[in-house]
Amino acid sequence: MRVKSKKVDLAEGDLTPMIDMAFQLIAFFMVLINFAQTESNDRVKLPSSQLVKPPEAPLEFPIILHVAQDGEVFLGGDSYTAETLRVGLNSEIAVIKAEGKSVKDANVVIRAHKDTAAGDVQEVIRVAQEVNLENFALRVKEDRS
C-alpha cells in the first residue's frame, strides 16, 4: 500500500494584537514622561535653597532663560550673549502678541548656574526689562536637609 504524503502549510500568525500592544505601550510611556525635565539644560546646575517654594499657579506664558556658568544664555535651544539676547526675546514677544496677549502676561523664568556671576544674571534681567518684560522668577533646587 502506498502512503500519500501531504504538504504541511505553514501557519501564519496574526500580528494585529502585537501591533496594538506596541501602540498601547508607546501611549503609556508618553503619559509617564516627566515634562519638568524638558525645561532643563545640561550646562546649568541650579543652586539649592531651603527657602524655595513652588508657584501658586502655573505660569501662562513662561519664557525660560538658561544662564550658563560663563554667562552664555540659552533660549529655546538657541545660544545668545547678554548683548544679543534682545533678538530672541523679541521673537518670543512676537509669539505672545500673535496669540492676542500683552507683554505683561509673559513670565521670564531664569535658570542660572550656581556659579554664575550675579552681574551676568542682572544683565539678563536688564535686557529683558528693556523689551518691556516685567515678571521674573528665579529657579533653584530644593534643599531638603
HELIX and SHEET records of a PDB file:
HELIX    1   1 THR A   16  LEU A   32  1                                  17    
HELIX    2   2 PHE A   35  GLU A   39  5                                   5    
HELIX    3   3 LEU A   85  ALA A   98  1                                  14    
HELIX    4   4 VAL A  103  ASP A  105  5                                   3    
HELIX    5   5 ALA A  118  GLU A  130  1                                  13    
SHEET    1   A 2 SER A  48  SER A  49  0                                        
SHEET    2   A 2 LYS A 141  GLU A 142  1                                        
SHEET    1   B 5 ASP A  78  TYR A  80  0                                        
SHEET    2   B 5 VAL A  73  LEU A  75 -1                                        
SHEET    3   B 5 PHE A  61  VAL A  67 -1                                        
SHEET    4   B 5 ALA A 106  ALA A 112  1                                        
SHEET    5   B 5 ASN A 135  LEU A 138  1                                        
END                                                                             
